Amino acid sequence: MTEGDARDRILALGFEPAAADVLAAHFADAERRGKSGHGFRRVEWLASLDVDPAARAVLVESEEGFERWEGRGALGYLTLAAIVEATLAAPPERARVIVAAECFPTGVLGYWTRRLANRGLLAVLTATSPPRLGHPDGGPKLAGTNPLSIAVPSSDGKPLVSDVSWGRVTYGDVLAGAATEGDLVPFGGEQAHKAFAAALGLQALADALLGGGYGAVLLVAQPAADPVPDLRQRAAGVRFPGDG
């Protein structure tokens, strides 16, 4: 499947051209970066969801340092796209916390933070999902895989973009047939309690700000320094997170 094919199939699901462009571009970028579980396979998955293609996210609260958006039935991809565009059009003077309620699914979080970092903004983003991770010793599923992406802009044009999920595999791997739901456990082997702690902490953080349901929390800030070029020089050619 090509990006154009994906766009055509998304249009056939009832999405408007602008929304289809956002979704197809996201899936194509995931494919290029080797994240096939978040790529074109998601088109078929979208067709299985009960969504309103015409739904749009709404900004319901806005201050200089805080915003709250509500998805109101819109796909998380489209909610985050709207938030990123609005943030780039009116970036914070210093920093801003953005809470996105009813925001699911959100896709590859590094895709969104990279767009902000490419325009000079530091971005930290997490998002929740249905509970899929339990304690390494067993018990109920208590947290989503709750990825965390951190993007730091750089004057050399190559931001550092870290994007880590706390599961040994992602749910995208399950959708792609590369893993089973039984493989969805915290990563780290004997140290898996550390990944579980991170996932649970992010779950509680998001739940406290969201007040219920699945959603995302984004911190955007103006950087005070430019650490990435020095890091790259000291790394002596080591591949950094997010490099193509």
Secondary structure, DSSP 8 states (H G I E B T S, - for coil): --HHHHHHHHHHTT--HHHHHHHHHHHHHHHHTT-GGGTTHHHHHHHHS---TT---EEEEE-SSEEEEE-TT--HHHHHHHHHHHHHHS--SSEEEEEEES------HHHHHHHHHTTT-EEEEEE--S--EE-TT---EEE----EEEEE--TTS--EEEEE-SBSS-HHHHHTTSS-GGG-SBSSGGGHHHHHHHHHHHHHHHHHHH-SSSEEEEEEE--S---HHHHHHHHTT---TT--
